[in-house]
Amino acid sequence: MIRTTYILLVGFLSIILFSCKKESNDNQPPNLTINSPKANQSFNALEFITIEGVVSDNEKISSIIIALRDNNNINVGKTISLVPNTPIVTLSEQLILDDKYLKSGAYTLKISVSDGINQVDKYINVNINEVPKSRNGLFIFSNSGSTTQVVKLDNTLMPTSFKNISGDFLAGQVNSTNQQVISCGKNSGDLIALNIANSSPDWQIANLNAGFPFFTSFAQHYQDVFVGYYNRDIKRFNPNGIQSLSAQAFVNSYVNKFFVHENNLLITSQNEISGGTTRLVTYYLTGFVKDNVLLNEEVIAFFSYSTNEIALFTNSMGNGKLLVYNILSNSTWNSFTLLTGTITSATEFRKGVYLVTQNGKVNLIDLNTYTKSTYLATANAQIVKYDATTNEVLVVEGNTLTTYDYPTKTIKGTYTHTDSILAVDFWYNK
């Protein structure tokens, strides 16, 4: 019995060793022929790449992986994984480019074929055309004292009630990257991110309503939201409302304006609670302070002007100013004298060229040529926005919103709201 068992065991081990030896002797790689796509062929985002060809092996193909890679060799979008376990495979696959944020440029299609021991990789360069940015409509924000009303307007300025939010109002914007509407209160209103598809909250930060301002500032940058608190806190939240940065303003100060420059610096304007001091404080996006400089002027808007320069529209003693902050020298300089009057809003037309609402009018300011002129001689303009996708200028006067064709200044549409419009933002497809 023992002898029989021994013979069976030896035979079994011999079979295993023979099989392993056979597999280890397979040094013939798979054959891979790709007929489509062709090198440097172009494709559009939200469409697909058709992969056609033939794969063969002397034994069997164990896996086929097809992926699109960017210039950093990082996979983008979906990956096709096949486990055919046959010696011949006729490829006819479609790799869907379903990422609407995919940027235009050169990409590499990588096709990897393995028989379990040997692997063959084929690389095909392709070009991707991104989805053009287009405007879906816009959102306006108003407040009756105890309720913030958010209204959606289509591109013909036809209104649809979107959401009523309990509490007061500090600021509101549209995050087209996340397809969210963000509303932020001050003394009583919550910070809330509303899903544009269904107007329901994606996330919400409660206002603790401690008898003084709870939130003091709000801004967004790509997918992130930056929030300033009266207790000096500075926080960043991701699209799901998860905190991803924590910092603090200077002692006895709070942030009243945010701006992210070159994707690596957080520029803030900070007011001292007692004493009236205003300073610019620059942070790394890790939360550590880089520099600070006294300003003592009200900051209305920040814009990136160059790698090391930021344009600031401010108010001082009843008149608007255009300053340039140099990051390297940590100093500001007054570029040139603007037209008279207080600035209430500013928007960038192109690099170094801005539209501002000043003294009720809409003025055109060119930092590149140090020139200024009146663009629209309106009577009571408080908010101005520019939409590059339609070449339109949007102006808010009280409860009236008007859109103009930029070159001709022709009125394209008008909407009158029930209350004063406190904020407005464009809604894009991405």
NORCORBEL-V661602 format. One record per run of one state. SS is the DSSP state (alpha for helix, beta for strand, coil for the rest). FROM is the first residue (numbers start at 1). TO is the last residue. If there is no record, write none. Layout:
# NORCORBEL-V661602
SS|FROM|TO  SS|FROM|TO
This chain:
# NORCORBEL-V661602
coil|1|1  alpha|2|24  coil|25|30  beta|31|36  coil|37|40  beta|41|44  coil|45|47  beta|48|61  coil|62|62  beta|63|69  coil|70|74  beta|75|82  coil|83|85  beta|86|96  coil|97|104  beta|105|114  coil|115|118  beta|119|129  coil|130|134  beta|135|143  coil|144|146  beta|147|153  coil|154|158  beta|159|166  coil|167|170  beta|171|175  coil|176|179  beta|180|184  coil|185|190  beta|191|195  coil|196|200  beta|201|205  coil|206|214  beta|215|221  coil|222|223  beta|224|229  coil|230|232  beta|233|237  coil|238|242  beta|243|248  coil|249|252  beta|253|261  coil|262|264  beta|265|272  coil|273|277  beta|278|284  coil|285|288  beta|289|294  coil|295|297  beta|298|306  coil|307|308  beta|309|316  coil|317|318  beta|319|326  coil|327|330  beta|331|336  coil|337|342  beta|343|350  coil|351|352  beta|353|358  coil|359|360  beta|361|366  coil|367|370  beta|371|376  coil|377|382  beta|383|387  coil|388|391  beta|392|397  coil|398|399  beta|400|405  coil|406|410  beta|411|416  coil|417|422  beta|423|428  coil|429|430
